[in-house]
């Protein structure tokens, strides 16, 4: 599941938006020309394919992935049954 996108190191190339097969990552326009940023629209729809990380052209030394985008391991949503 996608965990975060760091605005301070994102170069806003929007390659991740184009690569995401589930439209989890979206371009959000704050108004005005050139004022856009990457936004995680539907984090629960992320299937952890890592395509956004692969196509990202920026680097971030503080992130576990080395990129402004971090996609964590797939989580298990198994419910504990009472029987």
Helices and strands as residue ranges (DSSP letters): E 2-5, H 15-19, E 25-29, E 36-40, G 43-45, H 51-55, E 69-71
